[in-house]
């Protein structure tokens, strides 16, 4: 009996022990910071914390990545708050007008901690585990009036790409010499997600599945403070709030001052530990799609915390100051900064809720409504984006609307109808509406960290009038599209949107033959514009042709107009040489060393997720071994290729083009061909480029250099809509220019899109010296080369996936420009 009692007591003691949360080191079986933890181990640790502390922690699995890794949130608070967690969530939304009803008094503060948005900035996910352990075991007092939401890894695919690589190549023990392989990641490195997008630039544009799924949760909670944990160069110790100028004008005095409060509290702990840090430099609050600015424009105190390290640091590295920087150092710094911020929220919960509520009150904005016009596809695409942010919109009554007209940059009017879109600032998220839609954001300092223009009407290619009065709007219920094709000689579809290109892609994949017209033609009084798609019975003899076409048009909600015959009211007829068969392209896209991983990822995502058209990715290291004759299109993403395209490879490339190949060079890839024999592209004349001042004082050079910079500014360009590269466009296009590289107009070729005499940006910053070289400069053009073509896209038409209005240029380049039947 005594032995039984002893065993029973031991069992109870062990059960009690196992019910306690284990530290990360205890759970993982190694000292936290001595190894990089794989994502599935992180998920298992958070599950352990929930199972051992269910009264304090609730997990929400909010989605999966492209590579099927789990995305999760941990909701952490006191037992009393967890019991009423849904009530607290709704009360917070009531406090800012996003839910009906009156909130309770004494609302808790809500702090959201986001880790590892850049996969190779991997110390922060390690810190997330130590942070949650400390909160539930040592900081319970703070949780009585604070809810902490932890996203331990925003970018699991990128993190595991880095961690798996590092664990494979690292020495044991680690080698702190930066020349070691473990400190030199291969292309494309672990920073981006699966499609090589920078998720820290995607908050507002929501092009990626991680962002889309996260925003659902973010808008359900609407936190008061949001921290985005990062890493920077190994020689820059630690950055925390307050942020640097410029601040966007919608940011309130309280948001500014509370950043200082948060920074001072963090400084106290860093000072106690003797850790170096800096504030108010480099990381500004302007571009709206960061993990600090997006929350700021949603009323929160948005913060970026940057720890020295990055993918270069590994488990330990020697800095330029000959100090050893370890992973354990980095995760400890992030843990202390995160906990310090939670403490500040705990001490200021009441004022945070009060000021948060004020942010969502209606403000006296210059523009109170934005009325947008354009084709239905573009309007619907913008609606889809607004849904993701829970921004309200509607359709106007038939009326004349007057205000700032985006196409002219001056006062003007449009005749609005129920087919148009109205987005008003007279709603709780009015500040975000202003930020996303205003024609030109006010910039307090030209030295910024990112692009300075992004206005959605320009990005989506929509006409817009911003008006100082509120335009009443009503909801339009979309009717389901039903395709019902009558028997006809042929069918014609419009071409003015990427959805039309996606439809074409589906037709080609189904092995249906499709033509396009290079000239407008009229049948039965209806004029069909250049680029219109023609699907005829003459080209498609299969029995189920109409049924198959009907199913595809139904899926893609495309309206097809039947044509009774091939004879047109005016030429061309359907059998004309100007109505050309579209040959299914075989496309290769270059990737690997030298290629911009970001632009490569934009193209990869464009083809797979938007166009749904298969491409072949080829690696730059293997380029000399590739048989280009297997392809008729080669796309060079932005990059630096001088080591790849030596004289031999350039000659091989010219030979391939001259036989009928089509080369598409994007942004920095155009540099490869500038001034090279046989290629018609050249930099702007040297004598038009301002000379440097060698006597300019050191302290003034950064500011003076800004005069030569273009930081993501929008320019109005002229378009030749008769050229196949521009089918579906009108005679004006707004381009997003990312730098000051400019090219002369093609002497022998087609200058399809160019900047004429109007070199002043319509939005964003461009230095006074930089704009001097823009006059008569090429944006997009085509050079004929034997039987083939070179297409120069000197600005990126698919930038970050959000510059929607540029994407049709790329589709035109693929399907229409120099469309030939040559087998190479």
N, C-alpha and C positions, 0 to 999 in steps of 0.2 A: 504493500500500500504506500509505504514511504517513497519507494522508487517511482510509483505512478504519480504521486503528488509532485515530486520533483520534476518529472517529465512534463506534467501539465503546466507547472509554473514556468518552465523553460519555454514551452510552446507559446504561452501567453506573452512572455517577454519577447520572443522572436517575432510574433505577429505584430506586437506593438512597434518593434524596431522597423519591420518592413513597411509599416504604415507611414513611417516618416519619410519626407522627401529626401532623396539622396542628392548630394552635390553633383555637379557635372562630372567632376573627376571620379567620384565614387561610382557613378552610374556607367560612365564610359570605360572605366578600367585603366585610364591613363591620366596623367596630370593635364588639366585643361591648359592649352597653350603649348604643349609638347608635341602635338600632332594637329593636323587639320582634320576636322570632323566631317565625314560625308553627310550628305543631306538626310538620308534615311535614318542615320543615327541621331541627328538633331530632332527629327520628327518623333522618334521613339522616346527621346528624353522629355519632350514636352508632353507626350502621352503619359509618361511616368509621373510628371509633376501633377497633371490633372487627376490621375487615379489615386495619388497619395494625398492630394489636397483638394478634394472635390468641392469643398465649401468655399474655397478661395479662387479657384481657377476653372474656367470653362473654355474648352477648345471649340473653334469653328473651322471646319475644313471648307474653304470657300472656292476651291477650284483645282485645276491641274494645269501643268505647263504643256508645251508642245511635245516634250519628251516624257510626259505622263508622271512627272513628279508632283507631289502634293503641295498645295498652298494652304497655309493655316494661320489663324489668329488665336492668340491666347488672351482671354479676358481675365484680368487679375484685379481683385478687390477684397474687401472685408466680407465675412460670411453674410452679414446683414445686407450689404449691397448686392452680392451675388444672388441672394434670394429674390431681390426686387430688380434684377438687372434689366428686364424688358421695360419695366416702369421707368427706370432711370433713363433708358435710351429714348423712350417716347417723350419724356419730360424735357429732355434736351432739345428735341426737335420742336416741341411746343414753344420753348423759350425763344426760338428764332423764327417762328412762323411757318415752319415746314410740316407741322402737324397741327390739327385742330385741337383747341382746348387751352386751358390755363395750366401752366406748370406748377408743381409743388415748390414750396420754399426750400432753401438749403440744398440746392442742387450740387452734386459732386463735380469736381473737376475731371475732365477726360483727357488723358495724355496718350497719344499713339506713338509707338516707337517702331520705326521701319529700319530693318537691317539688310545689308548686302544687296542693294539694288544693282551694284556693279559686282559681278561674280568674283573677280580676282581681288576685290577689296575685302578679303575674307575674314579679317579679325572681328568684324562686327557680329557675325552670326555666332562666333564663339562667345562674344560678350553677351549676346541675348540670353544664353543659357545661364550664365552667372548672374545676370540681372534679375531674371525671374526667381531664381533661387534666393537671392538676397531679399527681394520684395516680400516673399511669403514667410521667410524665416527670421528676418532682422528688421524689416521696415513695416510691420503690420500697422503701426500707428498711422502712417501716412495713408494707408488704404481705407481708413474709416470715412474719409471724405474725397477719395480719389479713385477713379477707375483707370487702370493702365491696360492699354491694348498693345500687344506685342506681335509683330509680324517678324518671325526670326529670320526669314530669307525671302525677299521679294523675287529674287532671280535664281532659283535652284539649278536651272540648266547651266547657266554661266558659272555658278559656284562649283558645281561638280566637274565641269570641264577643267576649271583651274585646279581644284583639289586633287582630282584623279591624276592629272598630269604631274602635279608637284609630288604626290606620293610615289609616283613611278620613278622620278628622276633624282629625288633628293638623296644626298649622302647621309650616312648614319655614323656618327652624329652629323648634324647639318653643317654645311660649309658656309661661313659668313663672308667669304670673298665674293664680291658681286660678279666676278668673271665666271663663276661656277654656273653650270647649266641650270641649276635650280633657281637662279635669279634672272633667267632670260627666257620668257615664255615664247613659244612659237605662235605664228599666225593661226587663227585670228585672236588669240588670247581669251581669257575667261571673262572679260569685262561685259560683253553684250549677252543677250539671251540667245535662244536657238536660232532665230532669224538674224542674228547679229545686229539687233536694234539696241540702242542705248535707252534702257527703260527709264532713266532719270530725265530724259527729254520727252517722254511719252505721256505724262500725266494728263495734259489737256487734250492731246490728239487721240489717245486711246486706240492706237492702231494694233496693239499687241494683246494677246489673250490674257497675259498676266495683269496688265493694266485694266482691261475691261472687267475682269472678275474682281479685282481689288476695289475699283470704284463703286461697285454695288455695295460693298461693305462700308466703304468710307462714307458714302452718302447716307447710309443707314445710321451711322454713328455721329458724324460731324464733330470731331474732337476739337478741344480748345487749344491744344498744343500738339504739334507734330514734329518729330525729330527724324531726319534722314541721315543715317550714319554712313560715312565714306572713309576713304583713305586717299592720301595725296603722296607727293614725292617723299623719298626717304629722309631728306634733309630739312623738311618743314614740320616742326614738332606736332602741334595740334591747333586746330582752329575751332572756336565756338563763338556763339553770339556775343555782341551784336554783329549783324551783317554789314556789308559795305554798301556805299552808294553805287549806282542809283537805286532808289526805292521808287516803285510805281506810286503815282499820286493817290490811288485808292487806299493805300496803307495808312492806317490811322495813327494818331499820336500815341494812343495807348499801345498799339502793336510795336511801335518803335521803342517806347520807353520800357515795355516789359521785356523786350529782347535784352536790354541793358541789365534789368534785374536778374534775369536768368544767367547772363554772362558773369555777373559779379558773384553769384553763388557758386558757379563752377570754378571761377578763379580762386575762391576761398579754398576749395579742396585741392586744386592743383598747386596752389602756393604751399599748403601744408605738406604736400608730398615732394615739393621741389621740382615739379614738372614744368617744362617750358610750354608756352602757348602764345597765340596771337588772336586778335579780334579786329573787326571793322576794315578788313582788307580783302580784296580779290573777289569774294563770293557775295554778289549783289542780289537784290530782290526785284528783278524786272521781267525777264523772260518767263512766261506763265506756266511752262510745262515741266518745271522742276518739282522735286519732292519737298522743297521749302516754299516756293512761290505759289504753287497750286493751293496748298492748304492756307497760305496767307490770304489769297483772294477768296477763299471760302471762310474767312473770318478767324482762322486760327493764328497762333503764333508759330509760324513756319521756320524751322531751324535746320541748318546744315552743320554737321559736326565732321571735321576732317582730321583723321589721324595719319601721321607719317607712316609710310609702309608701301601700300599698293602691292600689285602682283610681283614686284621686284624683290620685296623684302623676305618672302619665304618665312621660315621659322626663326631666322636671325640674319642680320646683315650689318656690315660695318659702314657707317655713314661717312660723309666727307670730313666730319669733325672727329673721326676715329672713335666714335662711340658705337657700342653694340646695341642695336635695336632688335628686340625679340618680339615674337608673336604674343608672348605673355605680357610684355609691356603694353602692347597695342590694345589687347582686349581689356586690360585693367583700366587704361585711360578711358576707353569707350564706356565701360561699366560705371565708372565714377561720374562721368559727364551725364550719362543717362539718369542715374539715380539722383544726382544733384538737381536735375530739371524736374523730376517727379516731386522732390522735396519742395521746390519753389511753387509748383502747382498746388501741393497740399496746403502750403501756408497762405495761398492767395485764391482759394477756390471760389469764394464769394465774388471777388472783383472780376475774376475770369468770366464767370457766368454773366455778370452784369454787362461787361464790355462786349462780350460775345453777342449778346442780344442786341446791343446798340448797332453793331456792324451790319445787321440785316434789316435795319429800318430803312425806309425809302430815303434816298438822298437827292439833292437838287443837281442832278446830272445835266450837262449841256444837252446831250441827246437822250431823249426818253424812249424813243422807239426806233428800231431798225427794220425797214421794209425791204425785203429781198425778192428779186425776180430772176427767173432763169428757167431752164428746162426742168421737167419733173424729176428726172434722175438726180440732178444736182441738188434740188430742193430737198428731196427725200434723203439724200446722203447727209446733208446738214442736219435734218431732223433727227436722224439716227445718232449723230454725235451729241446733240442737245439732250436726247433721252438719257445718254450715258451719264450726263452731269446733273440730271433732274432739273434742267432749266426749262421753264414753261415757254410755250410759243403758241401761235395760232395763225389763222388766215384773216386777211382784211376784207372788209366790204368793198364793193366797187367804188373807188373814189380816187381823186387826184391827191398825191402826197408830195409835199414840197420840203426840201431841206438840202443837206450836203449830199451831192450826188457823186458816188465813188468813181464812175467812169470818166467824169470831167474834172473832178477835183474842185468843184465850185458849186454854187447854189443851183439847184435844178429840180425837176419834177418827174414823176412817173405816174402812170395810170394803173393803180393797184386793182387786183381782182382776187377772187377766192383761190386762184391757183398759186398765189404768192404766199410769202411767209412774213410774219411779224414777230419780232423778239423785242420785248420791252424790258427796260431797267426797273419798271414798277413791279418788282417781285422780290422775294427775299434774297435771291442770288443776283440782284441787280449789279453788284460790284463786278462779279465775274462776267456778266453780260457786257459791261462797259469794256473790260480788259480784252475780251475776245473779239469784239465787233468794232470798237472805235477805229476811225480811219488811220490815225497816227498817234501812237502813245507818246505822251510827254516824257522826254528824256532829260534828266537833270545832270547827267554826266556821260560823256561820250566813251569813257573807258569802261566797257561792260564785258561780261563773261560769255555772252552768247549773242544770238541774233537780236535785232532791235525792232523787227517788224514781223507781223504774223496775222494781220487782220483777216478774219475768216471770209468776208465777202471776196477779197482778192484771192485768197487761197483756194476757194471753191469756184471761182470764175462766175460769180453772180453779180448782177447789178444790184445796187443798194442805195437807198436814200435814208440818211440818218436825220431824224426830225426832232425838233425841240418840243413837240407835243406828243401826247400819248395817243397812239392809233389803236382804236378798239379792235379786238380780234375775236374770232370764234373758232371752235374746233371743227375740222372737216374730217368726216369719217371716210376712210379709204375703202372703196369697193374692191372686192377680190377680182383680180384680172382673169378673164376667161378668153382663151384663144379659140376661135372658131373659123377656120379657114375655108373659104369657098373655093371651088375648083377654078383654077386660073392658069394662064400661060406662064406667069412668073409672079414672084412676090418681091416687094421692095421694103427695106427697113431703113430707118434714119441712121445717121452717123454723126453724133455730136457729144458723146459721153463715153466714159470707160465701160459702162454697162453694155453699150453696143459692141465694144471690142470683146467683152466677155462672152456675149452672145455669138459673135463670129468665131471665137475660140471653140465654143461648144459645137458649132456646126462643122468646123474642120475636124474636130476630134471624132465626130459621128460620120466622117468621110462623105459629107455633103459638099457639093461644089458650089462655090460662091463667087460672084463677080462684084466689082465696084465700078462706079462711074467716075471718070476723071473730069467730066464736064456736067453742068446741070442739064437735065432734060425734063420735058413736060409731057404728061399723058392725062387725057381727060381733064385738062385745066389745072392739074396739080403738078407743081414743080418740085423735082427731087434734086437736092444739092449734091455737089461733089463729095464723094466718099460714101454715098448711099449704097447699101448692100442689095444685091439682086440675086435671088435664088430661083432658078428657072427649071422647068420640066425638061427642057432640052439638055441641060447639063446633068440632070438627076433622073435616070430612067428606072430606078428601082420601084417596085410595086407600092411599097408603103411610104413613098417619099412624102406625101402630104401629111400623113399621120405622124411621121417622124418629125417633120418640121413643126407641126402644130404642138407636139409635146415639148420640144425645145423652146419654142417661143412662149409657151405657157410657163415653163420653169423660169425663164428669164424676163417675164412680163414685157415682152417686146410686141408692139403692134405692127403687123405686116399688112401692107396695102396690096391688094391683088391687081395685077396688070393683065388685061384681056389679050394683049398681043405685043409683038415686038416693035410695032410702028409707033413712033413718038410724034407728038404735036410739033415738036421741033427737034432737030438732031442734038445728040446722037440717038440712033435707034439702039435696041438692045444688042444687036449683033455688031455694032461699031467697034473698031479697034480701040476707041476711047472707053469702052466698057470691058474691063480686063478681068481675066480669071485670077483669083487669089490662090497662089500656090502655097501649100502648107510649109511653113518655114522650118528649117532645121537650125536651131539656135545654140551657139556655144557662148558661155559667159566665163570670162577669166576671173579666177580667184587666186588666193595665195599671197606669198610675200610680194610686196610692192603694191598690192591692191588695197584700197581703202576698205576695211572690213565693214564699215558702216554703209557705204554705197553698195558694196556687193550684197549686203544683207537686205538693203532696200529693194534691190533688183530681184533677189531670190524670193522675197516676200511678195513682190509685185506679181511675178509670174505664177507662183504656187497658190497664193491665197486670193489674189484679186483677178488676174487674167485666167487662172486655171489652165495654163499652157505649159507643157513640159519643155524644159531646157536641159542642156548638158553642161555641168559645171566642170571646167578644166583648170588644173593647177598651174600656176605660173612656172613652177619648177620643172614641169613636164612639157612646157609649151613647144620647145624645139622638137619634141617627139610626136606632137599631135599632127594627125593628117587633116589639115584644114579642108580638104576636098570633101570630107564627110559632112560639112556644114555649109550653109549658104549665108549665114549671119554670124558675125563675131561681135560681141559686145565687150568693150573695155570699160569697166567701172572706173570711177575716179581713182587715181593712183600715180605712182612714180615708177616708170617702166624703162628707164634708160638702160638698166642692166639686162633687161630681157630683150628689148628691141635694138640689138646691135645692127650693123650694116647688113649682115647676112639675113637676119630675121626680118628686117624691114623690106629687103628685096623679095623674100619669100611672100611676105604679106602683100606687097604690091602686085606680085604675079597672081596671087589668089584673087585679089580684088578685080584685076583687069579681066579675069576669066568670068566674072559675074558675081563675085562675092560682095557682101555688104558689110562694111565695118561701121560700127556705131561707137564713137568715143565720147565719154561723158566727163565733164568738168576737167579735173587735172589731167585726165588721160589725153586731152587735146594737146597738152604740152609736148607729148612725144613727137608730134608731127609738125609742130610749128617750125617753119623755116627749113624743113627737110625737102630734099629734091623729090619732085613728083607730087607733093602735097601742097594744096593751095592756101593753107592756113599760115598766118604770120602774126606775131605780136604787133601791137600798135607801135608806130614809128618811135624810135628811141628819143628823138628830139622833142616829142610831146610829153615825155615823162619828166617830172620835176627833178632837179638835181639835189643831192643831199648838201646840207650845210655842215662842213667839217668842224666849224667853230662853235656849234651849238652846245651849250653847257650840258653836262651829264644829267643834272636833275630835271632838265626840260625836255630830254629826248623822247621819253615815253609819251608825253602829252603831244609833242610835235609830230611823232609818228602817227598819231591818231588822225592827223590831217590827210594821211595817205591811205587810210583804211576805209573799207566798206564792211560793216558788220551786220550782215543779213538785212539789207534794205530792199524795199520794193521799188521797181522802176517800171514805167510805162513804156512799152515797146511797140513797134510797128510790125504788122504781120502781112505776108503775102498769102491770102487764103486760097489762092488758085493752085498752090503747090501741094502735092500729096502729103508732105510733112505737116501741113497745117489744115488738112481737111477737118471740118467740124468746128473750126475757130472763125472768129470775125477778124477785123483788121487791127485789133488791139489785143495785146496780151500783157498781163502784169507778171513780171518775172521777179523771183527772189534771188538777188545777187549776193553771194556769200563772201566775196573777196574782190580785190582790185585788179585781178588779171583780166586783160582785155585783148581782143583780137581784131585785126583789120577786116573789113568786108572782103569777101572772096572776089578776086578779079575774074576768075573763071569758075563759075559755079552759081548756086542759088542762095541768096541771102534771105532766107525765109522769115526769120525774126531778127530784128536789129533795133538798136537804139539810135534814133536820129538826132535831132538837135536838142531835145528835151532831156537833159542829163541830170536834172535835179530829182532826187528820190521823192516819191509821193508818200512814203512812210519809212521810218527807220533812219539810221545814221550812215552818212557817207561823207568822208572828209573832203574839204574844199579842193585839195590837190588831187584826190583820187578821181573825182568826177571830171577832171579836165581831159582824161583819156577816153571818156565814154562816148563822145560824139562819133557817130558813124562806126559803131562797133558791132561785131557779130554776136548774136546770142545763139541761134540755131541756123545751120545751113547744110547744104548738100553739095558735094563735089563729084561730078561724074568722073569715072576712072576706068577707061576701057569699057567693058560691058558691065562693070560694077559701079559701086558708089561708096564714098566716105561721108558719113553723117556726123557733123560736129555739133554736140550739145554742150556748149561752154558753161551753161548754168545747169544745175541738177534739177531735172523735171519731176523727180520723185522724192524730194528731200524729206527725210524722216517719215515718209509715208503720209504726211499731212498736207503737202502742197498738191491738193487734188487736181487743180486745173492744169497741171503740167503733164499729167499721165497720158493723156490722149496723144500728145506729141510722140511719146515713145511707142505707143501702139501703132500710130501712123508710120513711124520709121520701120517697124517690123513688117507690117502687112501691105503697105501701099507704096512706099518709096522704091523706085526702080524694081518693081515687082516683075521678076522674070522667071522663065522656065528652064534656065540653064542647069544642067547637071554637071557639077564641078568634078 
